[in-house]
Amino acid sequence: MYMPLTGKELIEEVRATEVPYGCLAVWFLGQASVIIKGAEVTVYIDPYVSPDPDRTFPPPIPPAEITNMDVCLITHDHSDHLDERALPMLAEHNPAARFMAPAVCLERLQGLGIQKERLTAALPAHAAEPAPGLQVFPVAAAHEQLERDEQGNPKYVGYILQLNGVMVYHAGDTVLFPELIEEVGSRKIDLALLPINGRDYYRGSRNIVGNMNYREAAEFAATSGFETVIPLHYDLFAGNAENPGYFVDHLYRHFPEQKFHMMARAERFVYVSAQAFKNSTPDSK
């Protein structure tokens, strides 16, 4: 049986992976945690890599071994997305890395020892370039509710990345709402990473805040014109899990033309964008 790389071997695989224009390499670390590499830029999104007895499997990479991070994007302040135990080590071992998070999270990140000058607030309608060749467009998200801080900034965000000629959308934790569908659907998304764990009364009664379910994620991908979709946020906690086979089955039955990829733990998936090869100049919209 094939065993995925972990720890330093996985980090070395990320370092050694050469990504030509029009492609991205993606590694799945569980829950909503991914590594995305394009050209010479390595982005970690919601790196939840601390050991936790409630996890269904251990982190593929111990935080102390992550030394290849150029940019860290955080979607919101829940502990499986903003990992307070890991982030100080990530900041220390990657001294040039930049961090982006909702404005409401920045004070907390400074409290973890991350210098103010390394932090950028994730504000919708404010594109950022945290590394050469990487454009980031924050998108407001609704983790069941569309919540805002006192300045009106969203407490939860997703991210659209323009990197290496590829447009990627990482939804973070969110349900669907009209403004989100319109905003993301207006862009030429090549690769979308969407939560599928859903929500229900009983999880809500245990203070488990939910997301779109597998049916909603499938229809969102198909009707928004996403070239390829990857499901996330279904595998790490037994009390908040979903069978990704339901997502695959729903696509097969209702949207058989929709391309998707199911990622194994710590798998490297190389995405090739047909759109990027048609356009010699990357289009940020």
Residue pairs with C-beta under 8 A, 6 or more apart in sequence:
4 10
4 60
4 264
4 265
4 266
4 267
5 13
5 60
5 266
6 60
6 61
6 266
7 60
7 61
7 62
7 65
8 65
10 27
10 60
10 61
10 266
11 61
11 65
11 66
11 67
11 68
13 268
14 25
14 27
14 35
14 37
14 42
14 68
14 268
15 68
17 25
17 37
17 268
17 270
19 25
19 37
19 38
19 39
19 164
19 270
21 39
21 164
21 165
21 276
22 164
22 165
22 166
22 272
22 273
22 276
22 277
23 38
23 164
23 166
23 270
23 271
23 272
23 273
23 276
24 36
24 37
24 38
24 163
24 164
24 166
24 168
24 191
24 270
24 271
24 273
25 36
25 37
25 38
25 268
25 269
25 270
25 271
26 34
26 35
26 36
26 37
26 191
26 230
26 263
26 268
26 269
26 270
26 271
27 34
27 35
27 266
27 267
27 268
27 269
28 34
28 230
28 232
28 263
28 264
28 265
28 266
28 267
28 269
29 35
29 47
29 48
29 49
29 59
29 60
29 61
29 265
29 266
30 48
30 55
30 57
30 59
30 60
30 235
30 236
30 265
31 46
31 48
31 80
31 81
31 232
31 233
31 235
31 236
31 237
32 45
32 46
32 48
32 75
32 80
32 81
32 170
32 172
32 173
32 193
32 195
32 232
32 233
33 44
33 45
33 46
33 47
33 48
33 49
34 44
34 45
34 46
34 170
34 193
34 232
35 42
35 43
35 44
35 45
36 42
36 43
36 45
36 161
36 163
36 168
37 43
38 133
38 134
38 163
38 164
38 166
39 133
39 163
39 164
40 133
41 70
41 71
41 131
41 132
41 133
41 134
41 163
41 164
42 68
42 69
42 70
42 71
43 69
43 70
43 71
43 72
43 73
43 131
43 134
43 161
43 163
44 66
44 69
44 71
44 72
44 73
44 90
45 72
45 73
45 74
45 75
45 159
45 170
46 73
46 74
46 75
46 80
46 81
46 82
46 172
47 63
47 66
47 69
47 72
47 83
47 86
47 87
47 90
48 59
48 79
48 80
48 81
48 83
48 86
48 236
49 59
49 60
49 61
49 62
49 63
49 66
49 83
49 86
50 59
50 63
50 83
50 85
50 86
51 58
51 59
54 237
54 238
55 236
55 237
56 235
56 236
56 237
56 238
56 241
57 235
57 236
57 265
60 265
60 266
63 83
63 85
63 86
63 89
63 90
64 89
64 93
66 89
66 90
66 93
66 94
67 93
67 94
68 94
69 90
69 94
69 97
70 94
70 96
70 97
70 98
70 130
70 131
70 134
71 97
71 98
71 99
71 100
71 130
71 131
71 134
71 136
72 87
72 90
72 94
72 97
72 98
72 99
72 100
73 99
73 100
73 101
73 122
73 136
73 159
73 170
74 81
74 82
74 99
74 100
74 101
74 102
74 105
74 109
74 122
75 81
75 101
75 102
75 141
75 156
75 157
75 158
75 159
75 170
75 172
75 173
76 82
76 101
76 102
76 105
76 141
76 143
76 155
76 156
76 157
76 172
76 173
77 101
77 102
77 104
77 105
77 108
77 155
78 143
78 173
78 209
80 236
80 237
81 172
81 173
82 101
82 105
82 108
82 109
84 108
84 112
87 99
87 109
87 112
87 114
88 112
88 113
88 114
90 97
91 97
91 99
91 112
91 113
91 114
91 118
92 113
97 118
98 118
98 119
98 120
98 130
98 131
99 109
99 114
99 118
99 119
99 120
100 119
100 120
100 121
100 122
100 128
100 130
100 136
100 138
100 159
101 109
101 119
101 121
101 122
102 121
102 122
102 149
102 153
102 154
102 155
102 156
102 157
103 121
103 122
103 123
103 149
103 151
103 153
104 149
104 153
104 155
106 116
106 119
106 121
109 119
110 116
110 119
120 128
120 130
121 153
122 128
122 136
122 138
122 157
122 159
123 138
123 153
124 137
124 138
124 139
124 140
124 154
124 157
124 183
126 138
127 135
127 136
127 137
127 284
128 135
128 136
128 138
129 135
129 136
130 136
133 163
133 164
134 161
134 162
134 163
135 161
135 162
135 163
135 284
136 159
136 160
136 161
136 162
137 159
137 160
137 161
137 162
137 187
137 284
138 154
138 157
138 158
138 159
138 160
139 157
139 158
139 159
139 160
139 169
139 180
139 183
139 184
140 146
140 154
140 156
140 157
140 179
140 180
140 183
141 154
141 156
141 157
141 158
141 171
141 172
141 173
141 174
141 180
142 156
142 174
142 175
142 177
142 180
143 155
143 156
143 172
143 173
143 174
143 175
143 209
143 210
143 211
144 175
144 199
144 204
144 209
144 210
144 211
146 154
146 156
146 177
147 154
147 155
147 156
148 154
148 155
149 155
156 172
156 173
156 174
157 172
158 169
158 170
158 171
158 172
158 174
158 180
158 184
159 169
159 170
159 172
160 167
160 168
160 169
160 184
160 187
160 189
161 167
161 168
161 169
161 170
162 282
162 284
164 276
165 273
165 276
165 277
165 279
165 282
166 190
166 191
166 271
166 273
166 275
166 276
167 187
167 188
167 189
167 190
167 191
167 273
167 275
167 283
168 189
168 190
168 191
168 192
168 193
169 184
169 187
169 189
169 191
169 192
169 193
169 226
170 193
171 192
171 193
171 194
171 195
171 212
171 232
172 195
173 195
173 209
173 211
173 233
174 180
174 195
174 211
174 212
175 199
175 210
175 211
175 212
175 216
176 212
176 216
176 220
181 220
181 224
184 192
184 224
185 223
185 224
185 225
186 285
187 285
188 225
188 275
188 283
188 285
189 224
189 225
189 226
189 227
190 226
190 227
190 228
190 271
190 273
190 275
190 276
191 226
191 227
191 228
191 229
191 230
191 271
191 273
192 221
192 224
192 226
192 228
192 229
192 230
193 229
193 230
193 231
193 232
194 212
194 217
194 220
194 221
194 229
194 230
194 231
194 232
195 211
195 212
195 217
195 231
195 232
195 233
195 234
196 211
196 212
196 213
196 214
196 217
196 231
196 232
196 233
196 234
196 242
196 244
196 247
197 210
197 211
197 213
197 233
197 234
197 240
197 241
197 242
198 210
198 211
198 212
198 213
198 214
198 216
198 242
199 208
199 209
199 210
199 211
199 213
200 210
203 210
203 239
203 240
204 210
206 239
208 239
208 240
211 233
212 220
213 242
214 231
214 242
214 244
214 246
214 247
214 250
215 250
217 229
217 231
217 247
218 229
218 247
218 250
218 251
218 254
218 255
218 258
219 254
219 255
220 226
221 229
221 251
221 255
221 258
221 260
222 251
222 254
222 255
222 257
222 258
226 258
227 259
227 273
227 274
227 275
228 259
228 260
228 261
228 271
229 258
229 259
229 260
229 261
230 260
230 261
230 262
230 263
230 269
231 244
231 247
231 260
231 262
234 241
234 242
234 243
234 244
234 247
235 241
235 244
235 265
244 262
247 260
248 260
248 262
251 258
251 260
261 269
261 271
263 269
276 282
